[in-house]
């Protein structure tokens, strides 16, 4: 898709962020027939390699980010949530 994550979720609500003509989540809710358009784009053989590479990069980035944030999240859980007795962990 030709859209950024913020634009995908919020649509055109956020001023100053242009998506380049992508389909946002708000548009999908308003017009469910666009789901077939997304499916057709995803099954295009010329785009499959690009989708696969983007998925792999996102997966690696999330794993790396989770590993980087682990000490901070543990500290927050130990110092804030556990003493507060909320029964919640990040």
N, C-alpha and C positions, 0 to 999 in steps of 0.2 A: 504494500500500500504506500501511497505517497502522502503520508501524514505523520505527525509526531505524536507521542503518547498523550500529551496534554490536550491537543486538538482532537484526538480520537475520542477521549472520554467526554470532554466538555463541548465539543463542537465549536461554533463561532462565538462562544460566550467570552472567551479570553481575548481582549484586544491586543493587537500587536504580534500575534503569533499566527503566521500563515502556514497552511498545510500543503499548499501546492495542488489543491484539487482532490484531496483524499476524501474518503467517506468516514464520517465521525460516528461514534456510538449513538449520539443523539439523533442523527439522521437515520440510523438503522432502526431505532425505536419508532420514529415517526413514519418511516417508509420501509416495512419489512421486505418488500420485493427486492431491495438492494442486496439482500443476502445472496441471491442467485448471481448477481454481478460479481460479488467478492469470490464466490465459488468458481466462477468461470475464469476470473483472473488468476486464482491460485492454481488451477489445473492447467494453465498455459505452460507447455514444456519449456519455453524460453525463460520463464520466470522461476521454475522449480529450483534451479541451482542457486539463484539469488535468495530465495526463501530459505533454502537449507543452510546457506552460509550465515544469513542473518539470525536464524534460530540457534545455530551453533555458537555464534559470537555472544548472543544474549545469554545463553546457558552458562558459558564460561564466565561472563561478566558478573552474573548473579552469584555464582559459586565463589568467585574471588571477593566480591563485595560482602557476602555473608561471612566469609572467613576474616576479612578485615574488621568487620563490625562486631564480631563475637565478644571480644573483651569488654567493649563498651556496653553491649546489651547485658552481659553477665553482671557488670558493675551496677547498672541501672536496676536490674532485677533484685540484686542483693541489698542495695542501699535504699531503694524507694518502695518497690512493690512488696517485698517480704515484710519489712517492718510495718507497713500500712495494713497488712493482713487482708489485702484485696483478693488474694487467691488467683492472681493473674500473672502470667509471665509473658515476656516479649519473645 
